[in-house]
Amino acid sequence: MTIPLFKPGRVLATPGALSALKHAGQHASEFLCRHLVGDWGVVGADDQSANDESLRDGSRLLSAYLLSTHVKIWIITEAADDHGDREATTVLLPDEY
């Protein structure tokens, strides 16, 4: 078991993401676990670097994953304060941002 790099805060999912996950026969938890351990999925190098910096400064984190249906989902963790605490983590489709 890998230890999470940060606490997600409140975990939420949009209706669109839940529908896409259901259609793919997958669960948000598999992607949430990856997000929490720093597997940022299919984000570009710039976003990976920004996430690595965010682990140090407590700012927003963004991961992107492809479902088995090739639909992309995002997981975004919002910062809550200057101490690295996180307000919420949301699973959503990119067009729901």
Residue pairs with C-beta under 8 A, 6 or more apart in sequence:
2 37
3 37
4 36
4 37
5 36
5 37
5 38
5 55
6 36
6 55
6 61
6 77
6 84
6 86
7 85
7 86
8 32
8 35
8 36
8 77
8 86
8 88
8 89
9 77
9 78
9 80
9 85
9 86
9 87
9 88
9 89
10 87
10 88
10 89
11 32
11 88
11 89
11 90
11 91
12 88
12 89
12 90
12 91
13 21
13 28
13 90
13 91
13 92
14 90
14 91
14 92
14 93
14 96
16 92
16 93
16 95
16 96
17 28
17 73
17 91
17 92
17 93
17 96
18 28
18 91
20 67
20 69
20 71
20 73
20 93
21 27
21 28
21 67
21 73
21 91
23 69
23 71
24 67
24 68
24 69
24 71
25 68
26 67
26 68
28 91
31 41
31 63
31 65
31 73
31 75
31 91
32 75
32 89
32 91
34 41
34 63
34 65
35 41
35 61
35 63
35 75
35 77
35 89
38 51
38 52
38 55
39 63
40 47
40 48
40 51
40 62
40 63
40 64
41 63
41 64
41 65
41 66
42 64
42 65
42 66
42 72
43 51
43 62
43 63
43 64
47 62
47 64
50 62
51 61
51 62
51 63
53 59
54 60
54 61
54 79
55 61
57 84
58 79
58 81
58 82
58 83
58 84
58 85
58 86
59 79
60 76
60 77
60 78
60 79
61 75
61 76
61 77
62 74
62 75
62 76
63 74
63 75
63 76
64 72
64 73
64 74
64 75
64 94
65 72
65 73
65 75
66 72
67 73
71 93
72 93
72 94
73 91
73 92
73 93
74 91
74 92
74 93
74 94
74 97
75 89
75 90
75 91
75 92
76 89
76 90
76 92
76 97
77 86
77 88
77 89
77 90
78 86
78 87
78 88
78 89
78 90
79 85
79 86
79 87
80 86
80 87
